[in-house]
């Protein structure tokens, strides 16, 4: 049986029989086709076959090494390399810490875990899952949080690298009855692979550098998702029972909904402040007693929906939308009452500008844009392309925010003149001279020759920053690091 058929069978069984306990899953490590599939995924993820920090890379990994690995897996003598908090040279390691042999085994383990657990994960969980991202989480919140009175924000990212290994193993054993597979997971846990990823380097904080760690963390938190789902059912049942005694009681009371992305989650509550506080205390108690996660006060807090909470880099609020929209009959009406909305935080642009040193003095009445010396050696077209990539990266992440156009227009002005300053420094000219030289109609850009020999024009970004309601999926910025203005 090839790897695709084996994974399909695992998924099919898990979907049809949610309570099924799997056995003999470790035998898939004896199948060479699993290694080829893992090899292809690792190579595609990087593009150059550099999947680890060791000398072994995907591009140089021979088939005889695969067979040697299979023998090690059969006699259980395989041992993952110990992960340290710092690299050999004493410098912080780059994402992709594991040597390629360890990455290969991790990828196979991840594929097996995904096939088994993906069908039984809750729909409101969006982190580390196929075809889901920070944007799908935000979009679902916009659809489901309308009318909510209170928002409970939870932040447990800081606890995911110190979760209970014993508890994690116990959760795995409920679904997988295979001593060899469990022993392999123990080896990776002891070697530090749950701490091998950190939530940083992306706009949303998506883990970079880990393969198995994020999957195991999601399995650990799925027990919270299952508990919250049953809690929702109990709250709705209580609301219906109360409505029978008091016919005019609105059934929206006691309703809750949740969106979780990795260690960030928001619970919306339709009800009173006292009800929302009761829900918050129950969540805190579950985290402490069941998941052994002790949340501090600032890591789990309640806010009025109109004030909003910060979720995945956005400010999420539930408030009236006073914009006029035309309905199917041509009548203009207010967009909605109690609509969930996203906002780009007010300090996002200033923080971005400060971090990348694009302005000389942020407190000055008139900003002076600075060049980026590190890219002066690059071709003109590459310099403009780098600025465009940075600008588009931030826009695509915040494109569902109400205020995205205003904030991004300000940043575009700063980025444009920083780009012009960089080109001026390269050509030893003034900004005005550079802009005249590269002007093309109402805009400006760099002429370049494409691969076919045709002359084209690369404009500095000029297409605006329209707000959209759908997630950005063409190239999900949640799954890749920030575009970098560096050599």
Number of C-alpha atoms within 10 A of each C-alpha: 9 12 20 11 10 16 19 13 14 19 21 15 17 21 17 11 12 15 12 14 16 16 13 12 20 19 14 21 21 17 15 16 16 24 23 16 18 22 25 14 17 23 17 14 13 12 13 12 20 21 29 22 17 13 9 16 21 24 13 10 14 11 12 9 11 19 15 11 20 21 15 15 19 15 8 13 10 16 13 21 15 13 18 15 12 12 13 9 7 8 9 11 15 12 17 19 24 23 18 23 22 19 25 26 23 23 22 22 24 19 18 21 21 21 21 27 19 16 18 17 20 16 14 18 22 23 22 21 16 9 9 17 24 27 25 20 22 23 18 16 23 19 11 16 28 21 19 26 22 28 30 23 22 25 19 18 15 13 14 23 18 12 17 15 15 10 14 19 18 14 15 20 16 12 17 21 15 17 14 16 22 17 14 20 21 17 17 20 22 14 17 19 27 24 18 24 22 20 18 13 16 16 20 21 20 26 24 21 20 21 28 24 23 28 21 23 19 23 19 22 19 18 17 16 21 14 12 21 16 10 16 17 13 13 16 17 15 15 18 18 12 16 15 10 9 10 10 9 13 13 18 15 21 21 20 25 18 23 23 24 25 25 19 18 20 24 23 28 28 22 18 13 16 9 16 24 17 12 22 20 14 14 20 20 16 18 17 13 10 12 17 15 18 15 18 11 9 10 15 18 17 22 18 18 24 19 13 23 24 17 22 19 18 21 17 27 27 26 20 17 14 11 10 12 13 11 11 7 6 8 9 12 12 13 15 16 13 18 20 24 25 27 19 24 17 11 10 16 18 15 11 13 18 14 10 12 16 23 22 14 14 15 8 9 7 9 13 15 23 21 22 19 13 11 18 17 11 13 14 20 17 15 23 23 18 17 21 21 17 15 18 19 20 20 21 21 23 28 26 25 22 17 18 23 18 12 21 24 13 12 19 21 12 20 26 18 19 22 25 24 26 25 25 19 18 17 13 12 12 13 18 11 14 19 18 10 12 15 14 14 7 6 12 19 20 20 15 16 11 10 7 6 8 8 10 12 15 16 19 21 19 11 7 11 19 15 16 14 11 12 20 19 14 6 10 17 23 23 18 15 17 16 18 11 15 10 9
